Amino acid sequence: MAAPAEACNGHPCPHPSGKCPFNAVKLGVCADVLDGLIHAVLPPTNDKQPCCSLISGLVDLDAAVCVCLAINAGVLGIDLDVTVDLTLLLNFCGCKVPPGFQCA
């Protein structure tokens, strides 16, 4: 079993613990989608695909862990309200934040 820092790419692990099956840095493609959602401008459909295709096939917990890791790593490049923006992005891509999930 990996140590917590290794399991979460050197960042604090979210709780409850899940796993991100890919490097969360790849979620940098979600920055434009999330920025559009925050500013109430629906992003073009072609911008949704690279982001949502990464997380929409995951179970909700793993999708939330991946997005949380991306937020913690700063790969989205925008100032975030973690709880609200995590929910916005997951809902936009057809996932849900699991009950009791906290982005550490």
DRENPA-3360 file (N, C-alpha, C; in nm, 2 decimals, always signed):
BEGIN
1 = MAAPAEAC = +0.08/-0.12/+0.00/+0.00/+0.00/+0.00/+0.09/+0.12/+0.00 ~ +0.05/+0.22/-0.08/+0.13/+0.34/-0.09/+0.11/+0.43/+0.03 ~ +0.22/+0.50/+0.06/+0.21/+0.61/+0.17/+0.11/+0.71/+0.12 ~ +0.04/+0.78/+0.21/-0.05/+0.88/+0.17/+0.00/+0.99/+0.07 ~ +0.12/+1.04/+0.10/+0.18/+1.14/+0.00/+0.20/+1.08/-0.13 ~ +0.24/+0.95/-0.14/+0.26/+0.89/-0.27/+0.13/+0.86/-0.34 ~ +0.03/+0.82/-0.26/-0.10/+0.79/-0.32/-0.17/+0.91/-0.38 ~ -0.14/+1.03/-0.33/-0.20/+1.15/-0.38/-0.10/+1.25/-0.45;
9 = NGHPCPHP = +0.00/+1.19/-0.51/+0.10/+1.27/-0.58/+0.16/+1.38/-0.50 ~ +0.19/+1.35/-0.37/+0.26/+1.45/-0.29/+0.17/+1.55/-0.23 ~ +0.04/+1.55/-0.25/-0.06/+1.65/-0.20/-0.14/+1.58/-0.09 ~ -0.20/+1.66/+0.00/-0.29/+1.60/+0.10/-0.40/+1.52/+0.03 ~ -0.43/+1.40/+0.08/-0.53/+1.32/+0.02/-0.67/+1.37/+0.07 ~ -0.77/+1.37/-0.03/-0.90/+1.40/+0.01/-0.96/+1.29/+0.10 ~ -1.07/+1.33/+0.17/-1.14/+1.23/+0.25/-1.29/+1.23/+0.22 ~ -1.36/+1.12/+0.21/-1.30/+0.98/+0.22/-1.20/+0.96/+0.11;
17 = SGKCPFNA = -1.11/+0.87/+0.13/-1.00/+0.84/+0.03/-1.06/+0.76/-0.09 ~ -1.02/+0.80/-0.20/-1.05/+0.73/-0.33/-0.91/+0.73/-0.40 ~ -0.92/+0.71/-0.53/-0.79/+0.71/-0.60/-0.81/+0.78/-0.74 ~ -0.71/+0.84/-0.78/-0.71/+0.90/-0.92/-0.63/+0.81/-1.01 ~ -0.69/+0.75/-1.11/-0.62/+0.65/-1.19/-0.53/+0.71/-1.29 ~ -0.52/+0.85/-1.30/-0.43/+0.91/-1.39/-0.36/+1.03/-1.32 ~ -0.26/+1.09/-1.38/-0.20/+1.20/-1.32/-0.29/+1.32/-1.33 ~ -0.33/+1.38/-1.21/-0.42/+1.49/-1.21/-0.38/+1.61/-1.28;
25 = VKLGVCAD = -0.26/+1.62/-1.32/-0.21/+1.74/-1.40/-0.28/+1.74/-1.53 ~ -0.32/+1.62/-1.58/-0.40/+1.62/-1.71/-0.52/+1.70/-1.70 ~ -0.58/+1.73/-1.58/-0.70/+1.80/-1.57/-0.68/+1.95/-1.59 ~ -0.56/+1.99/-1.63/-0.54/+2.13/-1.67/-0.63/+2.17/-1.79 ~ -0.67/+2.07/-1.87/-0.77/+2.09/-1.98/-0.90/+2.14/-1.93 ~ -0.93/+2.12/-1.80/-1.06/+2.16/-1.74/-1.06/+2.31/-1.70 ~ -0.95/+2.38/-1.71/-0.95/+2.52/-1.66/-1.04/+2.61/-1.74 ~ -1.05/+2.60/-1.87/-1.14/+2.68/-1.95/-1.28/+2.65/-1.92;
33 = VLDGLIHA = -1.31/+2.52/-1.91/-1.45/+2.48/-1.88/-1.49/+2.53/-1.74 ~ -1.41/+2.52/-1.64/-1.44/+2.57/-1.51/-1.45/+2.72/-1.51 ~ -1.36/+2.79/-1.58/-1.37/+2.93/-1.58/-1.50/+2.98/-1.65 ~ -1.54/+2.91/-1.75/-1.67/+2.94/-1.82/-1.79/+2.92/-1.73 ~ -1.78/+2.81/-1.65/-1.89/+2.79/-1.55/-1.90/+2.89/-1.44 ~ -1.78/+2.93/-1.39/-1.77/+3.03/-1.28/-1.83/+3.16/-1.33 ~ -1.80/+3.20/-1.45/-1.84/+3.33/-1.50/-1.97/+3.32/-1.58 ~ -2.04/+3.21/-1.57/-2.18/+3.18/-1.63/-2.18/+3.20/-1.78;
41 = VLPPTNDK = -2.07/+3.16/-1.84/-2.06/+3.15/-1.98/-2.04/+3.01/-2.02 ~ -2.14/+2.95/-2.08/-2.13/+2.81/-2.12/-2.01/+2.79/-2.22 ~ -1.92/+2.70/-2.18/-1.80/+2.68/-2.27/-1.85/+2.61/-2.40 ~ -1.78/+2.64/-2.51/-1.81/+2.56/-2.63/-1.81/+2.41/-2.61 ~ -1.89/+2.34/-2.68/-1.89/+2.19/-2.67/-1.76/+2.13/-2.69 ~ -1.68/+2.18/-2.78/-1.55/+2.11/-2.81/-1.45/+2.13/-2.69 ~ -1.47/+2.23/-2.60/-1.39/+2.25/-2.48/-1.43/+2.15/-2.37 ~ -1.55/+2.11/-2.37/-1.60/+2.02/-2.27/-1.54/+1.88/-2.29;
49 = QPCCSLIS = -1.52/+1.83/-2.41/-1.48/+1.70/-2.44/-1.35/+1.66/-2.37 ~ -1.24/+1.73/-2.38/-1.11/+1.68/-2.32/-1.12/+1.67/-2.17 ~ -1.19/+1.76/-2.11/-1.20/+1.76/-1.96/-1.29/+1.65/-1.92 ~ -1.42/+1.65/-1.97/-1.51/+1.55/-1.92/-1.48/+1.41/-1.96 ~ -1.41/+1.39/-2.07/-1.38/+1.26/-2.11/-1.28/+1.19/-2.01 ~ -1.20/+1.28/-1.94/-1.11/+1.22/-1.84/-1.18/+1.17/-1.71 ~ -1.29/+1.25/-1.67/-1.35/+1.21/-1.54/-1.48/+1.15/-1.55 ~ -1.55/+1.16/-1.66/-1.69/+1.11/-1.67/-1.70/+0.96/-1.66;
57 = GLVDLDAA = -1.59/+0.89/-1.70/-1.59/+0.74/-1.69/-1.56/+0.69/-1.55 ~ -1.52/+0.78/-1.46/-1.48/+0.73/-1.33/-1.60/+0.72/-1.23 ~ -1.59/+0.64/-1.13/-1.69/+0.65/-1.03/-1.68/+0.79/-0.96 ~ -1.79/+0.83/-0.90/-1.80/+0.97/-0.85/-1.68/+1.00/-0.75 ~ -1.65/+0.90/-0.66/-1.54/+0.93/-0.56/-1.41/+0.95/-0.63 ~ -1.38/+0.87/-0.73/-1.25/+0.88/-0.80/-1.24/+1.01/-0.88 ~ -1.35/+1.05/-0.94/-1.36/+1.17/-1.02/-1.34/+1.29/-0.92 ~ -1.40/+1.29/-0.81/-1.39/+1.39/-0.71/-1.24/+1.40/-0.66;
65 = VCVCLAIN = -1.18/+1.29/-0.64/-1.04/+1.28/-0.59/-0.95/+1.35/-0.70 ~ -0.97/+1.31/-0.82/-0.89/+1.37/-0.93/-0.90/+1.52/-0.94 ~ -1.02/+1.57/-0.94/-1.04/+1.71/-0.94/-0.98/+1.78/-0.82 ~ -1.00/+1.72/-0.71/-0.94/+1.78/-0.58/-0.79/+1.78/-0.59 ~ -0.73/+1.68/-0.64/-0.58/+1.68/-0.66/-0.54/+1.79/-0.75 ~ -0.62/+1.80/-0.86/-0.58/+1.91/-0.96/-0.59/+2.05/-0.90 ~ -0.70/+2.07/-0.81/-0.71/+2.20/-0.74/-0.60/+2.22/-0.65 ~ -0.56/+2.12/-0.57/-0.45/+2.13/-0.47/-0.32/+2.15/-0.54;
73 = AGVLGIDL = -0.30/+2.09/-0.66/-0.17/+2.11/-0.73/-0.17/+2.24/-0.81 ~ -0.28/+2.31/-0.82/-0.28/+2.44/-0.89/-0.28/+2.43/-1.04 ~ -0.31/+2.31/-1.09/-0.30/+2.29/-1.23/-0.41/+2.36/-1.31 ~ -0.52/+2.40/-1.24/-0.63/+2.47/-1.32/-0.60/+2.61/-1.34 ~ -0.50/+2.67/-1.26/-0.45/+2.80/-1.29/-0.55/+2.92/-1.26 ~ -0.66/+2.89/-1.19/-0.75/+3.00/-1.15/-0.78/+2.99/-1.00 ~ -0.82/+3.10/-0.94/-0.86/+3.10/-0.80/-0.99/+3.03/-0.79 ~ -1.00/+2.94/-0.69/-1.12/+2.85/-0.68/-1.18/+2.86/-0.54;
81 = DVTVDLTL = -1.31/+2.85/-0.53/-1.38/+2.81/-0.41/-1.40/+2.66/-0.42 ~ -1.31/+2.59/-0.35/-1.30/+2.44/-0.38/-1.43/+2.37/-0.37 ~ -1.51/+2.39/-0.27/-1.64/+2.32/-0.26/-1.73/+2.34/-0.37 ~ -1.75/+2.47/-0.41/-1.85/+2.51/-0.51/-1.80/+2.47/-0.65 ~ -1.67/+2.49/-0.67/-1.62/+2.47/-0.81/-1.60/+2.32/-0.83 ~ -1.56/+2.24/-0.73/-1.56/+2.10/-0.74/-1.69/+2.04/-0.78 ~ -1.80/+2.09/-0.72/-1.93/+2.05/-0.75/-1.98/+2.09/-0.89 ~ -1.95/+2.22/-0.93/-1.98/+2.26/-1.06/-1.92/+2.18/-1.17;
89 = LLNFCGCK = -1.79/+2.15/-1.16/-1.72/+2.08/-1.26/-1.77/+1.93/-1.27 ~ -1.78/+1.87/-1.15/-1.83/+1.73/-1.15/-1.97/+1.72/-1.21 ~ -2.06/+1.81/-1.17/-2.20/+1.81/-1.22/-2.20/+1.83/-1.37 ~ -2.12/+1.92/-1.42/-2.11/+1.95/-1.56/-2.07/+1.83/-1.64 ~ -1.98/+1.75/-1.58/-1.93/+1.63/-1.65/-2.01/+1.50/-1.62 ~ -2.12/+1.52/-1.55/-2.21/+1.40/-1.53/-2.18/+1.32/-1.40 ~ -2.10/+1.38/-1.31/-2.06/+1.31/-1.19/-2.12/+1.39/-1.07 ~ -2.11/+1.33/-0.96/-2.16/+1.40/-0.83/-2.05/+1.39/-0.73;
97 = VPPGFQCA = -2.05/+1.49/-0.64/-1.96/+1.48/-0.52/-2.03/+1.38/-0.42 ~ -1.95/+1.28/-0.38/-2.01/+1.18/-0.29/-2.04/+1.25/-0.15 ~ -2.14/+1.20/-0.09/-2.18/+1.25/+0.05/-2.06/+1.24/+0.14 ~ -2.03/+1.34/+0.21/-1.92/+1.34/+0.31/-1.79/+1.37/+0.25 ~ -1.77/+1.39/+0.12/-1.64/+1.41/+0.06/-1.59/+1.55/+0.10 ~ -1.47/+1.55/+0.14/-1.40/+1.68/+0.17/-1.27/+1.69/+0.09 ~ -1.25/+1.79/+0.02/-1.13/+1.82/-0.06/-1.03/+1.87/+0.04 ~ -0.92/+1.80/+0.08/-0.83/+1.84/+0.18/-0.73/+1.94/+0.12;
% end
